Amino acid sequence: MPPVPAIELNDGNAIPQFGFGVFQIEPAETAEAVARALEVGYRHVDTAQMYENEREVGEGVRRSGLERGEVYITSKLSNASHRPEDARRSFDETLTKLGSDYVDLFLIHWPLPTRYDGDFVSTWRTLEDFHREGRARSIGVSNFEAAHLERLAAECEVVPAANQIELHPYFQNEEVRRYGEEHGIATQAWSPIAQGRVLGDETIVGIAERLGRSPAQVTLRWHIQRGNIVFPKSTTPARIEENFALFDFELEPEDIRGIDSLDRGEAGRDGPHPNRFDGS
Ligand SMILES: NC(=O)c1ccc[n+]([C@@H]2O[C@H](COP(=O)([O-])OP(=O)(O)OC[C@H]3O[C@@H](n4cnc5c(N)ncnc54)[C@H](OP(=O)(O)O)[C@@H]3O)[C@@H](O)[C@H]2O)c1
């Protein structure tokens, strides 16, 4: 299997373009799922304080026998911990739970513009401290709209290395993705297969049948060729393997255009709108 491509971030660090997401994996199942993914060849794990499985992610990495430096780990700040003193305390806990003195990438999970008096700027400055201290090798955001990113650009020093946003064939979030492309912010696509919702789509199924691949592989390959960073979640061993088998085939430009045309705009969004979500 050819290696997973790396994407260079605006701070000079590299992130594997493909990884393993652990949202909604029960703590009791997480270490085994992570160890399985690492055995298959994944080298990037995406967790969050709110997933409540950081400790088990750390355990899965240790169980794999890989060195810490061989696995890229992302975590995200809890919606409950935006105040600088809470962010510091919870970031310390993240490192303790992971059993590591650094995280590769740390994100503000949601901007929460209707909470904390709309102040995500002091939260971001706290992440800038983690970066300066070397405890977060890279820092970024998640679910930030272009206007939120503009505010960071105007008031802060460090441009986020990445913005992790909902993005899949039915909701391509193009304005935010393009803002990232134009400002050197890598786009990470969460729910890359829309939690399975796009897998019965006739365009995707048609391409999959022609290529002898699964609909999930075709969708994930579309993300890779569009330049998105993705980390599908699965606790099913056969799917963990299937989702990794993306680097020995390519979609034709007309296949890419066919999947591009499935965008439903706002109607395709599954998650809450970042302008309104207050984290509860
Ligand atoms: N920043 C944010 O706000 C945010 C929000 C959501 C997600 N995320 C991140 O993005 C990651 C991925 O998103 P997600 O977990 O929401 O959804 P996803 O990866 O799009 O889909 C996961 C679902 O699809 C199923 N599945 C996986 N591979 C499959 C395959 N090959 N064929 C058929 N079904 C398959 C899984 O089932 P089984 O497990 O039963 O196999 C699971 O139910 C998360 O784990 C998390 O790390 C971030």
Ligand as a Chemical Component Dictionary entry (heavy atoms), coordinates in Angstrom:
data_LIG
# 
_chem_comp.id                   LIG 
_chem_comp.type                 NON-POLYMER 
_chem_comp.pdbx_formal_charge   0 
_chem_comp.three_letter_code    LIG 
# 
loop_
_chem_comp_atom.comp_id 
_chem_comp_atom.atom_id 
_chem_comp_atom.alt_atom_id 
_chem_comp_atom.type_symbol 
_chem_comp_atom.charge 
_chem_comp_atom.model_Cartn_x 
_chem_comp_atom.model_Cartn_y 
_chem_comp_atom.model_Cartn_z 
_chem_comp_atom.pdbx_ordinal 
LIG N1  N1  N 0  -14.955 18.950 15.164 1  
LIG C1  C1  C 0  -16.184 18.506 15.254 2  
LIG O1  O1  O 0  -17.105 19.229 15.662 3  
LIG C2  C2  C 0  -16.486 17.092 14.838 4  
LIG C3  C3  C 0  -17.813 16.658 14.698 5  
LIG C4  C4  C 0  -18.037 15.343 14.286 6  
LIG C5  C5  C 0  -16.950 14.519 14.002 7  
LIG N2  N2  N 1  -15.665 14.960 14.173 8  
LIG C6  C6  C 0  -14.476 14.100 13.895 9  
LIG O2  O2  O 0  -14.628 13.487 12.620 10 
LIG C7  C7  C 0  -14.561 12.066 12.760 11 
LIG C8  C8  C 0  -15.412 11.377 11.712 12 
LIG O3  O3  O 0  -16.759 11.839 11.754 13 
LIG P1  P1  P 0  -17.996 10.975 12.303 14 
LIG O4  O4  O 0  -17.475 9.982  13.264 15 
LIG O5  O5  O -1 -19.043 11.923 12.746 16 
LIG O6  O6  O 0  -18.593 10.301 11.015 17 
LIG P2  P2  P 0  -18.063 9.464  9.748  18 
LIG O7  O7  O 0  -16.630 9.092  9.884  19 
LIG O8  O8  O 0  -18.508 10.229 8.529  20 
LIG O9  O9  O 0  -18.983 8.163  9.829  21 
LIG C9  C9  C 0  -18.887 7.230  10.892 22 
LIG C10 C10 C 0  -20.064 6.259  10.765 23 
LIG O10 O10 O 0  -20.005 5.583  9.517  24 
LIG C11 C11 C 0  -19.875 4.170  9.723  25 
LIG N3  N3  N 0  -18.862 3.697  8.772  26 
LIG C12 C12 C 0  -17.524 3.924  8.831  27 
LIG N4  N4  N 0  -16.901 3.352  7.772  28 
LIG C13 C13 C 0  -17.859 2.753  7.041  29 
LIG C14 C14 C 0  -17.831 1.995  5.853  30 
LIG N5  N5  N 0  -16.684 1.741  5.221  31 
LIG N6  N6  N 0  -19.014 1.527  5.346  32 
LIG C15 C15 C 0  -20.173 1.789  5.993  33 
LIG N7  N7  N 0  -20.268 2.504  7.132  34 
LIG C16 C16 C 0  -19.123 2.980  7.662  35 
LIG C17 C17 C 0  -19.457 3.984  11.164 36 
LIG O11 O11 O 0  -20.019 2.789  11.684 37 
LIG P3  P3  P 0  -19.232 1.686  12.598 38 
LIG O12 O12 O 0  -18.393 2.419  13.586 39 
LIG O13 O13 O 0  -20.356 0.929  13.204 40 
LIG O14 O14 O 0  -18.406 0.837  11.648 41 
LIG C18 C18 C 0  -20.077 5.197  11.847 42 
LIG O15 O15 O 0  -21.430 4.956  12.156 43 
LIG C19 C19 C 0  -15.052 11.858 14.202 44 
LIG O16 O16 O 0  -14.787 10.562 14.681 45 
LIG C20 C20 C 0  -14.333 12.964 14.903 46 
LIG O17 O17 O 0  -12.974 12.615 15.112 47 
LIG C21 C21 C 0  -15.427 16.243 14.582 48 
# 
loop_
_chem_comp_bond.comp_id 
_chem_comp_bond.atom_id_1 
_chem_comp_bond.atom_id_2 
_chem_comp_bond.value_order 
_chem_comp_bond.pdbx_ordinal 
LIG N1  C1  SING 1  
LIG C1  O1  DOUB 2  
LIG C1  C2  SING 3  
LIG C2  C3  SING 4  
LIG C2  C21 DOUB 5  
LIG C3  C4  DOUB 6  
LIG C4  C5  SING 7  
LIG C5  N2  DOUB 8  
LIG N2  C6  SING 9  
LIG N2  C21 SING 10 
LIG C6  O2  SING 11 
LIG C6  C20 SING 12 
LIG O2  C7  SING 13 
LIG C7  C8  SING 14 
LIG C7  C19 SING 15 
LIG C8  O3  SING 16 
LIG O3  P1  SING 17 
LIG P1  O4  DOUB 18 
LIG P1  O5  SING 19 
LIG P1  O6  SING 20 
LIG O6  P2  SING 21 
LIG P2  O7  DOUB 22 
LIG P2  O8  SING 23 
LIG P2  O9  SING 24 
LIG O9  C9  SING 25 
LIG C9  C10 SING 26 
LIG C10 O10 SING 27 
LIG C10 C18 SING 28 
LIG O10 C11 SING 29 
LIG C11 N3  SING 30 
LIG C11 C17 SING 31 
LIG N3  C12 SING 32 
LIG N3  C16 SING 33 
LIG C12 N4  DOUB 34 
LIG N4  C13 SING 35 
LIG C13 C14 SING 36 
LIG C13 C16 DOUB 37 
LIG C14 N5  SING 38 
LIG C14 N6  DOUB 39 
LIG N6  C15 SING 40 
LIG C15 N7  DOUB 41 
LIG N7  C16 SING 42 
LIG C17 O11 SING 43 
LIG C17 C18 SING 44 
LIG O11 P3  SING 45 
LIG P3  O12 DOUB 46 
LIG P3  O13 SING 47 
LIG P3  O14 SING 48 
LIG C18 O15 SING 49 
LIG C19 O16 SING 50 
LIG C19 C20 SING 51 
LIG C20 O17 SING 52 
# 
